């Protein structure tokens, strides 16, 4: 039984005479008023990270489990201060909604996060209210526009330690069973880290790959090695690709081209290679604007420059799924799956031959026999033959 004091308190909500429905409606109204007051008093406070549940449309597109990490990816994002959203420009708020709704475990901003000069003030005013909503889970790389401010100082100040050492701008990290490598494509700007063979950055990359063998590996930086969009292909990143290819890496992510492009797995010189090739995605659809295309490249499977959005990557232990997620009101999509090279590279040594038996067949020969070794990659009888006759000599 409810006491009189409690009954009096509930009566202000119309309970019990009006039933539970009235109570719920009035409670919801009060919550709505509180939230509205909070928003009005805190206009600059970033929206909280959404629930870990992912949107139903994306979940229907890709198969994922709660233990497989999800990345949200995009670059070329926020207009400069004063930029006004139109159908074809300054859509950073719309793409940030896509990213927030994906509920990703990590966010990869692919450079040119903030136009035109990447100043700290511009980051705070334009990037902050949009993609800054997911700042705690962001692992960025710098673009050419970030270095329009000396040393990309605004970029490094805004992202803090998540952007790596300001003197280099490259770093690596792990998520799930994958190894991720963030590189600085602005080779001759700021820290002068270089991208060519023998440069400080290239030597660091080679050492990092050597320290993480047999791992599913994803690398990302701003300007692409291959693209049919603005800026085109850039062979300055040939050394990056060669090191990644030699180490059996899997995926490369870039921005810079204001479009979405997907390539078939290929070699560092652009030859199709379905066995050991790297698959490149260009995701420059973060909101700034679009540019046109030149002729499609030989291994370019998909490209579009009319729909803003972000890409979703699910990193499974031996494979990955991708899905382009458009802004609200758009319908473009691209989805698929790829195998991780680490699942096919043979890193297990053959078994040791066993059961050695020695039989004397004559005064000068013995017969040797043993069980052959086996190999996980399908080989058998590895090493010498399973039996042999060896000539001997006796000292008199």
C-alpha positions in Angstrom: 0.0 0.0 0.0 1.2 3.6 -0.8 1.2 5.9 2.2 -0.6 9.2 2.2 2.6 11.3 1.9 3.6 9.2 -1.2 0.1 9.5 -2.6 0.2 13.2 -2.3 3.6 13.4 -4.1 2.2 11.3 -7.0 -1.0 13.3 -7.1 0.9 16.2 -8.7 1.4 14.0 -11.7 -2.3 13.0 -11.8 -1.7 9.6 -10.3 -3.5 7.4 -9.5 -6.8 8.8 -10.8 -5.5 9.4 -14.4 -3.6 6.2 -14.7 0.1 5.4 -15.4 -0.1 6.8 -19.0 -0.6 10.3 -17.7 2.4 9.9 -15.3 4.6 8.7 -18.2 3.6 11.5 -20.5 4.2 14.1 -17.9 7.6 12.6 -16.9 8.6 12.6 -20.6 7.6 16.2 -20.8 9.7 17.1 -17.8 12.7 15.3 -19.3 12.3 17.1 -22.6 12.2 20.5 -20.8 15.3 19.7 -18.9 17.2 18.6 -22.1 16.0 21.7 -23.9 17.2 23.9 -21.1 20.6 22.1 -21.0 21.0 22.6 -24.8 20.1 26.3 -24.6 22.6 26.9 -21.8 25.4 24.8 -23.3 25.4 25.5 -27.0 29.1 24.8 -27.5 29.2 21.6 -25.6 29.8 18.7 -28.0 27.1 16.0 -28.4 27.9 12.9 -26.3 29.1 9.7 -28.0 26.0 7.7 -29.1 25.0 4.3 -27.9 27.3 1.4 -28.8 24.4 -0.1 -30.8 25.0 0.4 -34.5 22.3 1.6 -36.9 20.1 -1.1 -38.3 20.8 -0.3 -42.0 24.5 -0.7 -41.5 24.2 -3.8 -39.4 22.0 -5.4 -42.1 24.8 -4.6 -44.7 27.7 -6.1 -42.8 28.0 -9.1 -40.5 29.7 -8.1 -37.3 30.1 -9.3 -33.8 30.6 -7.4 -30.6 34.3 -8.5 -30.4 35.3 -7.3 -33.9 36.4 -3.7 -33.9 34.6 -1.2 -36.2 36.3 1.8 -37.8 34.6 4.9 -39.2 36.7 6.5 -42.0 36.6 9.8 -43.9 38.7 12.8 -44.9 38.5 16.3 -46.4 35.9 17.5 -43.9 35.2 20.9 -42.5 34.8 24.2 -44.4 36.6 27.3 -43.1 34.9 29.6 -40.7 31.9 31.3 -42.3 31.4 28.4 -44.8 27.6 27.9 -45.4 26.3 24.3 -46.0 24.9 23.7 -49.5 24.0 20.6 -51.4 27.6 20.2 -52.7 29.7 21.8 -50.0 30.3 22.3 -46.2 28.4 19.1 -45.3 30.6 18.3 -42.3 27.7 18.3 -39.9 25.8 15.7 -42.0 28.8 13.4 -42.3 29.4 13.7 -38.6 25.9 12.4 -38.0 26.8 9.4 -40.1 30.0 8.8 -38.1 28.2 9.2 -34.8 25.4 6.9 -35.7 27.8 4.1 -36.8 28.9 3.8 -33.1 32.4 2.9 -34.2 35.2 1.8 -31.9 37.6 4.1 -33.5 37.5 7.0 -36.1 40.1 7.6 -38.7 40.1 11.2 -40.0 42.2 11.0 -43.2 43.6 14.5 -43.4 42.4 18.0 -44.4 40.2 17.8 -41.4 40.0 21.6 -41.3 40.1 24.1 -44.3 41.6 26.3 -45.3 44.7 26.7 -43.1 44.0 24.3 -40.3 44.3 26.9 -37.6 43.3 26.0 -34.0 40.5 28.5 -34.0 39.0 27.0 -37.2 39.3 23.5 -35.7 37.4 24.7 -32.6 34.7 26.6 -34.5 34.0 24.3 -37.4 35.5 20.8 -37.0 34.7 20.7 -33.3 30.9 20.9 -33.5 30.9 18.3 -36.2 33.5 15.5 -36.2 34.8 16.8 -32.9 31.9 15.0 -31.4 33.9 11.8 -31.8 37.3 13.3 -30.8 37.9 10.9 -27.9 38.0 8.0 -30.4 39.8 9.7 -33.3 43.2 8.6 -34.6 44.0 11.2 -37.3 46.6 11.9 -39.9 47.5 15.4 -41.2 46.8 16.7 -44.7 48.3 19.5 -46.8 45.8 22.0 -45.4 46.8 21.3 -41.9 50.4 22.4 -42.8 49.1 25.8 -44.1 49.6 26.7 -40.5 53.3 26.4 -39.7 54.2 22.9 -38.4 50.5 22.0 -38.5 50.4 23.5 -35.0 46.6 23.9 -35.0 46.1 20.2 -35.9 48.5 18.9 -33.2 47.1 21.3 -30.6 43.6 20.2 -31.4 44.1 16.4 -31.5 46.8 16.3 -28.8 48.7 13.1 -28.2 46.3 11.2 -30.4 48.1 12.8 -33.4 51.5 11.4 -32.4 54.7 13.3 -32.1 54.3 16.8 -33.6 57.9 16.6 -35.0 57.0 13.6 -37.1 53.2 13.1 -37.4 53.4 9.3 -37.9 52.7 6.5 -35.4 51.2 3.0 -35.1 48.7 1.3 -32.9 46.7 -1.9 -32.5 43.0 -2.6 -32.4 41.6 -6.1 -32.1 44.0 -8.5 -34.0 45.0 -5.8 -36.5 48.0 -3.5 -36.7 47.3 0.1 -37.9 49.9 2.5 -39.2 49.3 6.2 -39.5 51.7 8.0 -41.9 52.4 11.6 -42.7 52.0 12.2 -46.4 53.2 15.8 -46.2 56.8 14.6 -46.8 58.5 17.9 -47.4 56.5 20.1 -45.0 56.8 20.8 -41.3 59.0 18.1 -39.8 60.7 17.3 -43.1 60.2 13.6 -42.4 60.4 12.4 -46.0 58.6 9.6 -47.9 61.4 8.3 -50.2 63.5 5.2 -49.6 65.9 5.8 -46.8 64.0 8.8 -45.4 63.4 8.9 -41.6 59.7 8.1 -42.1 60.3 5.2 -44.5 63.0 3.6 -42.3 60.6 3.9 -39.4 57.8 2.3 -41.4 60.0 -0.6 -42.4 61.1 -1.2 -38.8 57.5 -1.0 -37.6 56.4 -3.6 -40.1 59.3 -5.8 -39.1 58.3 -5.6 -35.5 54.7 -6.7 -36.2 55.0 -9.7 -38.6 52.1 -12.0 -39.4 49.5 -9.4 -38.5 46.5 -8.1 -40.5 47.8 -4.6 -41.3 46.1 -1.4 -42.4 48.0 1.8 -43.3 46.5 5.2 -43.8 47.7 8.7 -44.8 46.3 11.7 -46.7 47.4 11.8 -50.3 46.9 8.6 -52.4 49.4 6.6 -54.4 46.6 5.9 -56.9 43.6 8.1 -57.9 41.8 9.4 -60.9 40.5 12.4 -59.1 42.0 15.8 -58.3 45.7 15.5 -57.8 45.8 12.1 -59.5 48.2 9.4 -58.6 51.4 10.3 -56.8 54.5 8.1 -57.1 56.1 9.8 -54.1 54.4 7.2 -52.0 55.9 4.3 -53.9 58.3 3.5 -51.1 55.4 3.3 -48.6 53.6 0.9 -50.9 56.6 -1.3 -51.5 57.4 -1.7 -47.8 53.7 -2.5 -47.1 53.5 -4.9 -50.0 56.7 -6.7 -49.0 55.3 -7.1 -45.4 52.0 -8.6 -46.7 49.9 -5.7 -45.5 46.3 -5.6 -46.6 44.5 -2.2 -46.8 45.5 1.4 -47.6 43.2 4.3 -46.8 43.6 7.8 -48.2 41.7 11.1 -48.7 42.8 14.2 -50.6 40.7 13.3 -53.7 37.3 14.8 -52.9 35.5 11.6 -54.0 35.1 7.9 -53.1 37.2 5.4 -54.9 37.9 1.6 -54.4 40.6 -0.3 -56.1 41.2 -4.0 -56.6 44.2 -5.4 -54.8 47.3 -4.3 -56.7 51.1 -4.1 -56.5 53.1 -0.9 -55.8 53.3 -0.2 -59.5 49.6 -0.7 -60.1 49.5 -4.2 -61.5 46.5 -6.4 -60.5 47.5 -8.9 -57.8 44.7 -10.8 -56.3 47.0 -12.9 -54.1 49.3 -10.4 -52.3 48.1 -7.0 -53.5 47.0 -4.0 -51.4 43.5 -2.8 -51.6 43.2 1.0 -51.6 40.2 3.1 -50.6 40.0 6.9 -51.1 37.4 8.4 -48.8 37.5 12.1 -49.4 33.8 12.5 -48.9 33.8 14.0 -45.4 32.0 17.2 -46.4 34.1 19.9 -47.9 33.1 19.6 -51.6 33.6 17.5 -54.7 36.0 17.6 -57.6 35.9 15.9 -61.1 37.6 12.8 -62.4 40.0 12.1 -65.2 40.0 8.7 -66.9 39.5 5.7 -64.6 42.6 3.8 -63.7 43.0 0.1 -64.7 42.2 -1.4 -61.3 39.7 1.2 -60.2 36.5 -0.8 -59.4 34.3 1.9 -58.0 34.3 5.7 -57.9 31.7 8.5 -57.2 31.8 12.2 -56.5 28.2 13.1 -55.8 27.5 11.6 -52.4 29.0 12.7 -49.0 29.5 10.1 -46.4 31.9 7.9 -44.4 33.1 4.4 -44.8 32.6 1.6 -42.2 35.3 -1.0 -41.8 34.8 -4.1 -39.6 38.2 -5.8 -38.8 37.7 -9.5 -38.3 40.6 -11.7 -37.2 41.3 -12.9 -40.8 39.3 -10.6 -43.0 37.6 -7.2 -43.3 34.2 -5.9 -44.4 33.7 -2.4 -45.8 30.5 -0.4 -46.4 30.2 3.2 -47.6 27.5 5.0 -45.5 25.9 8.0 -47.2 24.5 11.1 -45.5 20.8 11.2 -44.8 18.7 11.5 -47.9 21.3 9.8 -50.2 21.2 6.2 -51.4 24.7 5.5 -52.8 26.3 2.4 -51.3 29.3 0.2 -51.8 30.0 -2.9 -49.6 32.1 -6.0 -49.7 34.6 -8.2 -47.9 38.3 -9.1 -48.3 40.7 -11.6 -46.9 43.6 -10.7 -44.7 47.0 -11.8 -46.1 48.1 -12.9 -42.6 45.5 -15.7 -42.9 47.2 -17.1 -46.0 50.9 -16.4 -45.3 52.7 -19.6 -44.1 54.4 -18.7 -40.9 54.5 -22.2 -39.3 57.6 -24.3 -39.7 57.3 -27.9 -41.0 57.2 -30.7 -38.4 60.4 -32.5 -37.6 60.8 -36.0 -39.3 60.3 -38.7 -36.7 60.9 -42.4 -36.2 64.5 -42.7 -37.4 65.5 -46.4 -38.0 68.9 -47.7 -38.8 69.5 -51.2 -40.3 72.8 -52.6 -41.5 72.4 -54.0 -45.0 76.0 -55.0 -45.5 79.5 -54.5 -44.1 79.8 -51.2 -45.9 76.2 -49.8 -46.0 73.4 -49.0 -43.6 69.7 -48.3 -44.5 68.0 -45.3 -42.9 64.2 -44.8 -42.6 62.0 -42.2 -41.0 58.5 -40.7 -41.1 58.3 -37.6 -43.4 57.6 -34.1 -42.0 54.4 -32.3 -42.8 53.5 -28.7 -43.4 50.4 -26.7 -42.5 50.4 -25.1 -46.0 49.7 -28.5 -47.6 53.2 -29.8 -48.2 54.3 -33.3 -47.1 57.5 -35.3 -47.2 59.5 -32.0 -46.6 63.3 -32.6 -46.5 65.2 -35.7 -47.5 63.6 -38.8 -48.9 61.9 -41.1 -46.4 64.6 -43.8 -46.8 68.2 -43.8 -47.9 71.2 -46.0 -48.2 74.4 -44.6 -46.9 77.9 -45.9 -47.8 80.3 -46.3 -44.9 84.0 -47.1 -44.6 85.6 -49.0 -41.7 89.0 -48.1 -40.3 91.3 -51.1 -40.0 
